[in-house]
């Protein structure tokens, strides 16, 4: 009789070989935003270029916000950092403050989260 021997399983060396992926903005969101502002169809090749531009823009935006926060000696990005960045980009000016941009381009549910509103009972929403 042959003696039963356990099968040897080859050992894996190290961890898996997959590279960690960077988070990406969903394609459906980019397409929805583009359709909202352009109001026309887009070819697949043009959409890939728009997608790359969005990825680079938000990467640069994140790096700039990180630099502003680090320069201020904080570990958390605040709304003031974003407003400074938008001023440097020329989106926010004295004639066009951030609240006007929020009211013009964001849906009501996001406006309620970003702009303080006085409600009955002498309460301000959102609380800081």
C-alpha positions as CSV (number, residue, x, y, z in Angstrom):
1,X,0.0,0.0,0.0
2,X,1.1,3.5,-0.8
3,X,1.3,5.8,2.1
4,X,-0.9,8.9,1.6
5,X,1.1,11.9,1.6
6,X,-0.3,15.5,1.7
7,X,0.0,17.4,-1.5
8,X,2.4,20.2,-1.4
9,X,1.1,23.6,-2.3
10,X,3.7,25.9,-3.9
11,X,4.3,29.0,-1.7
12,X,3.5,32.4,-3.1
13,X,6.3,34.8,-3.1
14,X,5.3,38.1,-1.6
15,X,2.0,39.8,-2.1
16,X,0.0,39.9,-5.3
17,X,1.5,41.6,-8.3
18,X,-1.4,44.0,-8.9
19,X,-0.6,47.7,-8.8
20,X,-2.7,49.8,-6.5
21,X,-5.2,51.8,-8.6
22,X,-5.8,55.5,-8.1
23,X,-9.4,56.4,-7.5
24,X,-11.0,57.8,-10.5
25,X,-14.1,60.0,-11.2
26,X,-16.8,57.7,-12.6
27,X,-17.2,58.0,-16.4
28,X,-20.9,58.4,-16.0
29,X,-20.5,61.5,-13.9
30,X,-18.1,63.1,-16.3
31,X,-20.4,62.4,-19.2
32,X,-23.4,63.8,-17.3
33,X,-21.6,67.0,-16.5
34,X,-20.4,67.4,-20.1
35,X,-23.9,66.8,-21.5
36,X,-25.3,69.3,-19.0
37,X,-22.9,72.1,-20.1
38,X,-22.3,71.3,-23.8
39,X,-25.9,70.1,-24.5
40,X,-24.8,68.0,-27.5
41,X,-23.5,64.5,-28.1
42,X,-19.8,63.7,-28.0
43,X,-17.7,61.1,-29.9
44,X,-15.9,58.4,-28.0
45,X,-12.4,59.8,-28.9
46,X,-13.4,63.3,-27.8
47,X,-14.8,61.9,-24.5
48,X,-11.5,60.1,-23.8
49,X,-9.7,63.4,-24.1
50,X,-12.3,65.1,-21.8
51,X,-11.9,62.3,-19.3
52,X,-8.1,62.7,-19.3
53,X,-8.4,66.5,-18.9
54,X,-10.8,66.0,-15.9
55,X,-8.3,63.6,-14.3
56,X,-5.4,66.0,-14.7
57,X,-7.4,69.0,-13.5
58,X,-8.6,67.3,-10.3
59,X,-5.1,65.9,-9.7
60,X,-3.6,69.4,-9.9
61,X,-6.5,70.8,-7.8
62,X,-5.8,68.2,-5.1
63,X,-2.0,68.9,-5.1
64,X,-2.6,72.7,-4.8
65,X,-5.1,72.3,-2.0
66,X,-2.6,70.0,-0.2
67,X,0.1,72.7,-0.6
68,X,-2.1,75.4,0.8
69,X,-3.1,73.3,3.8
70,X,0.5,72.3,4.4
71,X,1.6,76.0,4.1
72,X,-1.0,77.0,6.7
73,X,0.4,74.3,9.1
74,X,-2.8,72.2,9.1
75,X,-3.6,68.6,8.3
76,X,-7.2,69.3,7.1
77,X,-8.3,71.1,3.9
78,X,-10.8,73.8,4.7
79,X,-13.2,75.8,2.7
80,X,-10.9,78.9,2.9
81,X,-8.2,76.9,1.0
82,X,-10.6,76.1,-1.8
83,X,-11.7,79.7,-2.0
84,X,-8.1,80.9,-2.2
85,X,-7.5,78.4,-5.0
86,X,-10.6,79.5,-6.9
87,X,-9.4,83.2,-6.5
88,X,-6.0,82.3,-8.0
89,X,-7.8,80.6,-10.9
90,X,-9.9,83.7,-11.5
91,X,-13.2,81.9,-10.8
92,X,-13.9,83.8,-7.6
93,X,-13.5,87.6,-7.6
94,X,-14.9,90.5,-5.6
95,X,-17.7,90.9,-8.1
96,X,-18.4,87.1,-8.2
97,X,-18.1,85.6,-4.7
98,X,-18.1,81.9,-4.0
99,X,-21.7,81.9,-2.7
100,X,-23.0,83.3,-6.0
101,X,-21.2,80.5,-7.9
102,X,-22.7,77.9,-5.5
103,X,-26.1,79.3,-6.0
104,X,-25.7,79.4,-9.8
105,X,-24.2,76.0,-10.5
106,X,-25.1,73.6,-7.7
107,X,-28.5,71.9,-7.1
108,X,-30.5,72.9,-4.0
109,X,-29.5,69.9,-1.8
110,X,-25.8,70.9,-2.1
111,X,-26.6,74.6,-1.7
112,X,-28.2,73.9,1.6
113,X,-25.1,72.1,2.8
114,X,-22.7,74.8,1.8
115,X,-24.5,78.1,2.4
116,X,-25.7,78.9,5.9
117,X,-29.4,79.5,6.0
118,X,-31.4,81.0,8.9
119,X,-34.5,79.0,9.9
120,X,-37.2,79.3,12.4
121,X,-36.2,79.1,16.1
122,X,-33.2,81.4,15.4
123,X,-31.1,78.4,14.1
124,X,-28.5,78.5,11.3
125,X,-28.1,75.5,9.1
126,X,-25.5,74.1,8.6
127,X,-24.0,74.4,12.0
128,X,-20.2,75.2,12.0
